[in-house]
Structures are given as structure tokens and as C-alpha cells.
């Protein structure tokens, strides 16, 4: 087994940093059905984590739809990320920010079918 560089090993052992985001009115609109969600990511900077938290809160605050869309390239690394997808499919023409919950890569043609959650 290869040795892990000491500085990297120390970083892996550090406590996670947490940020939160709330969309005004979302809790009131959903009442007892409102949910808390959390995700752990390797983002090192708090500002980057806050940006991602804000994107996820904006997506999850309203009525949601699950969708699958094929995108060029291999993107299994996007699972758990909020990304903006632009394409010629309805709802994606001007770009739609979605939360990626699954990815099936096709290495032969270099495409990925992303399973996403998006706002209606």
C-alpha cells in the first residue's frame, strides 16, 4: 500500500466545515412537509461551499421533477453537484440549474445520461 503524504493525511482527518442556506418562504410554503437536506463535498473554501448550498436550496425549495438528459462527455463526477445544463430540449433552452443525483457514462460515445432533480 502506498504511503499517504502527511499533510494530505492530516487534511483528511480534519472536521468538516458546514454552511447552510434557506430560501425565503420555502419553509412556510411546505409547512410540515418541509425537509432539511445536507451534502458533504470536498470543497476547500467556505465561499465555494456557500455557493453550492445556495444553488441546492434554490433547486430544492419548490416543486420538483426528476429528469434524465444525455450530455456530451463523461460526468459521473457531477453526482451531488448543482450544475447548469443548456440544450435544445424543452426547459433547457436558456439553461436550467439542476441537482445531479445519478450518472450513467457511455465510454464508447463519450456521453453521460444524467439523472437530475430540477424545479418545475
N, C-alpha and C positions, 0 to 999 in steps of 0.2 A: 504494500500500500504506500502511495506517495505521501510524503510529509506535507502538511499544510503550512504555508508561510505564517509565522507567529502573529503578525499584525492582522492578517485576514482572519485567523482563528479567533483572535480577541474580538474583532468586529462581529463575527457570527454569534458570539456569546453575549453581546450587549442586549439590553432590554429594547423592545420595540418602542417606537415613538408613535403616539396616536394623535390624530386630528379628527375633527368632526365637522359635519355640515348639515344644515337643516334648510329645507325650502319653506319659506313663509307660507302659511296657510295649509300646507300639506297635512299636518297632524290634525288640524281641525276638520279638514275635508274628509279624512278617513276615519276619524273617531277611534273607536275600539279596534278597528281593523288596521290601524297604522302599525307599521313594522319598523324595527331597528335593523339595520344591516351593517356588516363590517367586512373588511377585506384586509389581508396582510400582504404588503408588497415590499419589494426590495428598494424602494425609493430612498435615497440617502438624504435628500433635502426636504425640510418641512414644507417649504413653499410648493414644491412639486407634489407632495402628498396632499396638500390642501387643494390644489387644482384638481387632482383626481377625485378627491372626496366631493368637491362641488359638482363635478360632472356627473358622478354617480347619483348624488342626491337629486339633481335635476332630472335625470332619467327615471329614477325610481319613485318620484313624487306623484306622478299622475297615472292615468290608465295606461296599461302596458300591453304590448303584443310581443309574442315570440315569433321570430322570423329566421329564415335561413337565406343566405345570399353568398354567391360564389364570387370571390375576388381573386385578382391575379397575385401570384407569389405564394410563398409558404409562410403561414402566420399562426402556427399553434402557440407561439409566444404571446399572443394577444389575449389569451383567455384571462378573464378577470379585469381586463382593461376597458376603459371608455375610449372609443375611437370614433372618428367621423368618417363615414363612408359616402362617397359620391358615385352615382352611376345612373344608368338610364331607366332603372326600374322605378315604378311609382313609389313616391315617398323618399327617394334618394337623389332626385334630380338636383336639388340645391344643397345636398349634404345632410346627412342625418347622424347625430351623435347617438351611439348605441353602446350597450354593455355586452361584451363578448362573453358568452357562457360555454361555448364549445367550438371546436375547430377540427375539421377533417381535411388533412392535406392530401393532395394528389401529386406526388412527386413526378409522375410521368409527364403531366402537362403543366406543372408548376402553378397550380391553383389551390385555393383553400375554400371549403364551404364553411362559412362562419355561422354558428347559431348565436343569435343575438336577442337581447331584450331592448325594445325601443318604445318610446312614447307614442301613443296614438294621436 
